[in-house]
Amino acid sequence: MTKACKTLVIRNKLGLHARAATKLAQLTQSFKSEITVQQGEQCVNAASVMCLMLLASQQGKSVEVCAEGDDAEDALVAVSELFEDRFEENE
């Protein structure tokens, strides 16, 4: 089984708020791999909007995203693009 991790920076103005967390959760649910987001000591399942919101990640924070499974590398690329694109928010 493949495991891939990458440190990503939250660039959107509002951070990992409800809409951004929902987009991330929906994206990760489209992959077979298990995807986690870690900030500091907290590590949560990226497929859970509530867990993502508990991180209270703000703009400028770094998080470690890990994907483990057959499509881990594809999942990590897709998640990275979502972060780079500021969760498709125009601010």
Contact map, one row per residue, 1 for C-alpha under 8 A:
1110000000000000000000000000000000000000000000000000000000000000000111000000000000000000000
1111000000000000000000000000000000000000000000000000000000000000000111111000000000000000000
1111100000000000000000000000000000000000000000000000000000000000011110011000000000000000000
0111110000000000000000000000000000000000000000000000000000000000011100011001000000000000000
0011111000000000000000000000000000000000000000000000000000000001111000000001000000000000000
0001111100000000000000000000000000000000000000000000000000000001110000000001000000000000000
0000111110000000000000000000000000000000000000000000000000000111100000000000000000000000000
0000011111000000000000000000000000000000000000000000000000000111100000000000000100100000000
0000001111100000000000000000000000000000000000000000000000111110000000000000000000100000000
0000000111110011000000000000000000000000000000000000000011111110000000000000000000100100000
0000000011111010000000000000000000000000000000000000000000110000000000000000000000110100000
0000000001111110000000000000000000000000000000000000000000100000000000000000000000000110101
0000000000111110000000000000000000000000000000000000000001100000000000000000000000000000001
0000000000011111100000000000000000000000000000000000000001100000000000000000000000000000000
0000000001111111100100000000000000000000000000000000000111100000000000000000000000000000000
0000000001000111111110000000000000000000000000000001100111100000000000000000000000000000000
0000000000000111111110000000000000000000000000000000100110000000000000000000000000000000000
0000000000000001111111000000000000000000000000001000100000000000000000000000000000000000000
0000000000000001111111100000000000000000000000000000000000000000000000000000000000000000000
0000000000000011111111110000000000000000000000000000000000000000000000000000000000000010000
0000000000000001111111111000000000000000000000001001100000000000000000000000000000000000000
0000000000000000011111111100000000000000000000001000000000000000000000000000000000000000000
0000000000000000001111111110000000000000000000000000000000000000000000000000000000000010000
0000000000000000000111111111000000000000000001100000000000000000000000000000001001000010000
0000000000000000000011111111100000000000000001111000000000000000000000000000000000000000000
0000000000000000000001111111110000000000000000100000000000000000000000000000000000000000000
0000000000000000000000111111111000000000000000000000000000000000000000000000011000000000000
0000000000000000000000011111111000100000000001100000000000000000000000000010001000000000000
0000000000000000000000001111111100000000000000100000000000000000000000000000000000000000000
0000000000000000000000000111111100000000000000000000000000000000000000000000000000000000000
0000000000000000000000000011111111000000000000000000000000000000000000100010000000000000000
0000000000000000000000000000111111000000000000000000000000000000000011100000000000000000000
0000000000000000000000000000001111100000000000000000000000000000001111110010000000000000000
0000000000000000000000000000001111110000000010000000000000000000001110010000000000000000000
0000000000000000000000000001000011111000000011100000000000000000111100000000000000000000000
0000000000000000000000000000000001111100001111000000000000000000111000000000000000000000000
0000000000000000000000000000000000111110001111000001000000000011110000000000000000000000000
0000000000000000000000000000000000011111111100000000000000000011100000000000000000000000000
0000000000000000000000000000000000001111111000000000001010000111000000000000000000000000000
0000000000000000000000000000000000000111111000000000000000000010000000000000000000000000000
0000000000000000000000000000000000000111111000000000000000000000000000000000000000000000000
0000000000000000000000000000000000000111111100000000001000000000000000000000000000000000000
0000000000000000000000000000000000011111111110000000000000000000000000000000000000000000000
0000000000000000000000000000000000011100011111010011000000000000000000000000000000000000000
0000000000000000000000000000000001111000001111110011000000000000000000000000000000000000000
0000000000000000000000011001000000111000000111111011000000000000000000000000000000000000000
0000000000000000000000011101100000100000000011111000000000000000000000000000000000000000000
0000000000000000000000001000000000000000000111111111000000000000000000000000000000000000000
0000000000000000010011001000000000000000000001111111100000000000000000000000000000000000000
0000000000000000000000000000000000000000000000011111110000000000000000000000000000000000000
0000000000000000000000000000000000000000000111011111111000000000000000000000000000000000000
0000000000000001000010000000000000001000000111011111111100000000000000000000000000000000000
0000000000000001110010000000000000000000000000001111111110000000000000000000000000000000000
0000000000000000000000000000000000000000000000000111111100000000000000000000000000000000000
0000000000000000000000000000000000000010010000000011111110000000000000000000000000000000000
0000000000000011100000000000000000000000000000000001111111000000000000000000000000000000000
0000000001000011100000000000000000000010000000000000101111101000000000000000000000000000000
0000000001001111000000000000000000000000000000000000000111111000000000000000000000000000000
0000000011111111000000000000000000000000000000000000000011111000000000000000000000000000000
0000000011100000000000000000000000000000000000000000000001111100000000000000000000000000000
0000000011000000000000000000000000000000000000000000000011111110000000000000000000000000000
0000001111000000000000000000000000000010000000000000000000011111000000000000000000000000000
0000001111000000000000000000000000001111000000000000000000001111100000000000000000000000000
0000111100000000000000000000000000001110000000000000000000000111110000000000000000000000000
0000111100000000000000000000000000111100000000000000000000000011111000000001000000000000000
0011110000000000000000000000000000111000000000000000000000000001111100000001000000000000000
0011100000000000000000000000000011110000000000000000000000000000111110011011000000000000000
1111000000000000000000000000000011100000000000000000000000000000011111110000000000000000000
1110000000000000000000000000000111000000000000000000000000000000001111110000000000000000000
1100000000000000000000000000000110000000000000000000000000000000000111110000000000000000000
0100000000000000000000000000001110000000000000000000000000000000000111111110000000000000000
0111000000000000000000000000000011000000000000000000000000000000001111111111000000000000000
0111000000000000000000000000000000000000000000000000000000000000001000111111100000000000000
0000000000000000000000000000000000000000000000000000000000000000000000111111110000000000000
0000000000000000000000000001001010000000000000000000000000000000001000111111111000000000000
0001110000000000000000000000000000000000000000000000000000000000111000011111111100000000000
0000000000000000000000000000000000000000000000000000000000000000000000001111111110000000000
0000000000000000000000000010000000000000000000000000000000000000000000000111111111000000000
0000000000000000000000010011000000000000000000000000000000000000000000000011111111100000000
0000000100000000000000000000000000000000000000000000000000000000000000000001111111110000000
0000000000000000000000000000000000000000000000000000000000000000000000000000111111111000000
0000000000000000000000010000000000000000000000000000000000000000000000000000011111111111000
0000000111100000000000000000000000000000000000000000000000000000000000000000001111111110000
0000000000100000000000000000000000000000000000000000000000000000000000000000000111111110000
0000000000000000000000000000000000000000000000000000000000000000000000000000000011111111100
0000000001110000000000000000000000000000000000000000000000000000000000000000000001111111110
0000000000010000000100110000000000000000000000000000000000000000000000000000000001111111100
0000000000000000000000000000000000000000000000000000000000000000000000000000000001001111110
0000000000010000000000000000000000000000000000000000000000000000000000000000000000001111111
0000000000000000000000000000000000000000000000000000000000000000000000000000000000000101111
0000000000011000000000000000000000000000000000000000000000000000000000000000000000000000111
